[in-house]
Amino acid sequence: MKNHCEKTYYGLKSQNEASWSQIWTILVFVIGLVVSTVIIFFIAKLFGEREGIKYAFLAVFSGTLIFSIFNNLFVNNIIISIIGGAIWFCIKNNKR
């Protein structure tokens, strides 16, 4: 008989639980992208930027991608935050 379980850090999950876990992860990711996009869009408008929602989405998506890469390289989130802030500061100052 074939075992339909996925091994996790916490033990074995059934195939149904594993698929719901993946769906939940994707759902949380998409909701996070939407909420972050709306927040960045309105904050940018508050500061007088003229870019549209497309640029806010690109900022959120690229930020998520960069954060994911650095999060896998450096486990400590404080280091990642400092590096991200320094990079943002350098880019913002070179743009003007």
Residue frames relative to the residue before (quaternion, step in Angstrom):
aa qw qx qy qz dx dy dz
M 1.0000 0.0000 0.0000 0.0000 0.00 0.00 0.00
K 0.4164 -0.7197 0.5089 0.2231 3.55 -0.98 0.90
N 0.3470 -0.7313 0.5531 0.1972 3.56 -0.96 0.90
H 0.1687 -0.8023 0.5683 0.0707 3.62 -0.65 1.11
C 0.4404 0.6778 -0.4690 0.3560 3.57 0.72 1.06
E 0.2690 -0.7276 0.6107 0.1587 3.52 -1.23 0.61
K 0.3628 -0.7375 0.5257 0.2192 3.55 -0.86 0.96
T 0.0484 -0.7833 0.6198 -0.0011 3.57 -0.92 0.96
Y 0.6988 -0.4400 0.3463 0.4452 3.55 -1.32 -0.03
Y 0.7345 0.4314 -0.2168 0.4768 3.56 1.12 -0.67
G 0.7365 -0.3251 0.2271 0.5480 3.59 1.23 0.03
L 0.6743 -0.4704 0.3687 0.4337 3.54 -1.18 -0.59
K 0.1692 -0.7546 0.6260 0.1004 3.53 -1.11 0.79
S 0.4746 -0.6286 0.5168 0.3355 3.54 -1.11 0.57
Q 0.6612 -0.5101 0.3622 0.4140 3.55 -1.25 0.36
N 0.6322 0.5351 -0.3316 0.4517 3.60 1.04 -0.73
E 0.6636 0.4904 -0.3054 0.4753 3.60 0.94 -0.86
A 0.6434 0.5257 -0.3223 0.4537 3.59 1.01 -0.80
S 0.6702 0.4836 -0.3162 0.4659 3.61 0.93 -0.80
W 0.6392 0.5036 -0.3342 0.4755 3.62 1.03 -0.71
S 0.6135 0.5461 -0.3426 0.4562 3.57 1.09 -0.67
Q 0.6618 0.4920 -0.2998 0.4796 3.59 0.99 -0.81
I 0.6368 0.5137 -0.3266 0.4733 3.58 0.99 -0.80
W 0.6467 0.5193 -0.3125 0.4631 3.59 0.95 -0.87
T 0.6454 0.5221 -0.3188 0.4574 3.60 0.96 -0.86
I 0.6655 0.4890 -0.2989 0.4782 3.60 0.92 -0.88
L 0.6500 0.5270 -0.3131 0.4492 3.58 0.96 -0.86
V 0.6595 0.4921 -0.3024 0.4811 3.59 0.94 -0.88
F 0.6331 0.5327 -0.3280 0.4559 3.60 1.01 -0.79
V 0.6858 0.4782 -0.2869 0.4676 3.60 0.86 -0.95
I 0.6477 0.5017 -0.3248 0.4726 3.60 0.94 -0.82
G 0.6357 0.5267 -0.3226 0.4630 3.59 1.02 -0.77
L 0.6391 0.5163 -0.3253 0.4681 3.58 1.01 -0.79
V 0.6714 0.5032 -0.3034 0.4516 3.59 0.88 -0.92
V 0.6760 0.4877 -0.2980 0.4650 3.58 0.85 -0.97
S 0.6722 0.4931 -0.3015 0.4626 3.60 0.89 -0.88
T 0.6260 0.5378 -0.3353 0.4544 3.59 1.03 -0.76
V 0.6684 0.4939 -0.3009 0.4677 3.58 0.89 -0.92
I 0.6525 0.5134 -0.3192 0.4570 3.60 0.93 -0.85
I 0.6757 0.4779 -0.3012 0.4736 3.59 0.84 -0.94
F 0.6293 0.5433 -0.3392 0.4403 3.62 0.97 -0.79
F 0.7218 0.4396 -0.2642 0.4648 3.59 0.79 -0.98
I 0.6271 0.5129 -0.3426 0.4756 3.60 1.04 -0.66
A 0.6391 0.5115 -0.3280 0.4716 3.60 1.00 -0.77
K 0.6488 0.4997 -0.3171 0.4784 3.60 0.99 -0.78
L 0.6137 0.5577 -0.3365 0.4463 3.57 1.08 -0.74
F 0.7342 0.3897 -0.2176 0.5116 3.57 1.08 -0.74
G 0.6274 -0.6161 0.3101 0.3614 3.59 1.24 0.37
E 0.4001 0.7039 -0.4979 0.3107 3.61 1.17 0.33
R 0.3627 -0.7603 0.5055 0.1868 3.57 -1.09 0.68
E 0.4775 0.6827 -0.4435 0.3305 3.59 1.23 -0.16
G 0.4687 -0.6959 0.4810 0.2544 3.53 -1.19 0.61
I 0.7602 -0.3779 0.2844 0.4456 3.51 -1.36 -0.20
K 0.5574 0.6123 -0.3865 0.4062 3.58 1.18 -0.53
Y 0.6828 0.4733 -0.2846 0.4784 3.58 0.95 -0.83
A 0.6045 0.5336 -0.3552 0.4731 3.58 1.11 -0.59
F 0.6529 0.5027 -0.3128 0.4724 3.59 0.99 -0.81
L 0.6442 0.5130 -0.3230 0.4663 3.59 0.97 -0.81
A 0.6340 0.5221 -0.3271 0.4673 3.59 1.03 -0.74
V 0.6690 0.4911 -0.2969 0.4724 3.57 0.94 -0.88
F 0.6894 0.4852 -0.2953 0.4496 3.58 0.83 -0.93
S 0.6735 0.4707 -0.3064 0.4806 3.59 0.91 -0.84
G 0.6336 0.5259 -0.3317 0.4604 3.59 1.04 -0.70
T 0.6436 0.5115 -0.3137 0.4751 3.57 1.02 -0.78
L 0.6526 0.5145 -0.3069 0.4639 3.56 0.98 -0.85
I 0.6763 0.4809 -0.2902 0.4765 3.58 0.87 -0.94
F 0.6475 0.5161 -0.3204 0.4602 3.59 0.96 -0.83
S 0.6455 0.5253 -0.3228 0.4508 3.59 0.99 -0.82
I 0.6533 0.5057 -0.3158 0.4667 3.58 0.96 -0.84
F 0.7063 0.4499 -0.2697 0.4754 3.58 0.82 -0.94
N 0.6095 0.5520 -0.3556 0.4443 3.59 1.09 -0.59
N 0.6634 0.4723 -0.3043 0.4942 3.58 1.12 -0.60
L 0.6601 0.4929 -0.3143 0.4718 3.60 1.12 -0.53
F 0.7822 0.1419 -0.0552 0.6041 3.58 0.93 -0.94
V 0.3617 -0.7662 0.4896 0.2059 3.56 -0.61 1.11
N 0.6601 0.5234 -0.3088 0.4416 3.59 1.06 -0.69
N 0.3739 -0.7665 0.4823 0.2004 3.61 -0.58 1.15
I 0.5741 0.5768 -0.3925 0.4286 3.61 1.12 -0.44
I 0.6353 0.5153 -0.3242 0.4751 3.59 1.00 -0.80
I 0.6467 0.5179 -0.3169 0.4616 3.58 0.95 -0.85
S 0.6562 0.5143 -0.3094 0.4574 3.59 0.96 -0.85
I 0.6539 0.5038 -0.3120 0.4703 3.59 0.96 -0.82
I 0.6546 0.4999 -0.3111 0.4741 3.58 0.94 -0.88
G 0.6632 0.5091 -0.3042 0.4565 3.60 0.92 -0.90
G 0.6566 0.5054 -0.3080 0.4675 3.58 0.98 -0.82
A 0.6485 0.5119 -0.3153 0.4668 3.58 1.00 -0.80
I 0.6579 0.4958 -0.3123 0.4731 3.59 0.94 -0.84
W 0.6452 0.5134 -0.3226 0.4649 3.60 0.94 -0.86
F 0.6532 0.5180 -0.3117 0.4558 3.58 0.94 -0.90
C 0.6610 0.5029 -0.3074 0.4645 3.61 0.95 -0.85
I 0.6699 0.4868 -0.3041 0.4710 3.59 0.92 -0.87
K 0.6633 0.5114 -0.3105 0.4495 3.59 0.91 -0.87
N 0.6921 0.4661 -0.2905 0.4683 3.61 0.96 -0.79
N 0.6628 0.4920 -0.3179 0.4665 3.62 1.06 -0.59
K 0.5944 0.5916 -0.3579 0.4105 3.60 1.18 -0.48
R 0.7117 0.4616 -0.2613 0.4606 3.60 1.04 -0.70
